[in-house]
Amino acid sequence: GLVHRDVKPANLMLTPDGTVKVLDLGLARPVGRPDPAAGDGRNPVGTLDYFAPEQAVDAADIDARADVYGLGATLCHLIAGRPANPGKTTAEKLLWTQMGTPPPLDLARPGVPPELAAVVARMLARDPAERYSTPAAAAEALAPFCRPPRHRPAAAARPPRRSW
């Protein structure tokens, strides 16, 4: 029932057991609840490299598909080594968010399976109706590309700590 509105690498934490936790709920809002900080809806909230096109147009009326976009932009950055948004200035980034299309991920990073590139491209669709409708749907599409987490040895298997 929440939309985070600022999904980006800095707001994700990987725990030792392989779980990803979402951090910084400062911009999160219940879906359908107005945001007084958005004013007339035209004040963008979030981080330019990761926010969805609709966040730049109507910050007050977004849903979970904006978070799907943010996760897609995060994956693009993590896989390709650079943000999907190539703009340098705020104006360039805002313009690109409205008019640009990220290059296919498998072109930006050779060796990426085309099927994974297609999932990320759908997550980054400019039109929210073309994206996965929920983060759970995006997670299901990404599942075939995920490996089980590597587990660290149990604490009992480690040598005892010396105390002096």
C-alpha positions, 0 to 999 in steps of 0.5 A: 500500500506504499509507494516509496518514490525514491528507489535507487542503489543508495536506498537498498541494503543487502544483508548477510543472508542475501535479503535486500532491504529498502531504506529511507522511507522519507518520501514514501506515501500511502497509495492514493494519499495526497502529498502536501509537499507535492503542492500542485503535483508539479514538484518532482520528488525523488532522485533524477537518475531513478525517478519515473517520468510521471514523477516529473509531471505529477508527483502527487499522483503516482503509484507502485509502477514508479517504484518498478521504474526506480528498480529498473533504473537501479538494475540498469545502473548496477548491471551497465555500470552507469545510470540509464539517464545520460543527462548531465544537468538537471534540465537534461535529466528532466528532458531525457526522463520525458523523451529518452529511452535507455539503450537495450541493456544487452547492448550497454553490457554485452553478455546480458541475456536478452530476456533479462534486458527485456525485463529491465526494458519493460520496467523502464517503459516511459508509459506506466501502463507498459510497466509491470503493475506491481513490484511483485510482478517485476520480482516474478519476472526477475526470478529466473535470473536470480541465484540463491544467496551465498551463505556465510559460515555459521558463527560456530564454525569460525575459530573462537575469538581470543580474549586478552 
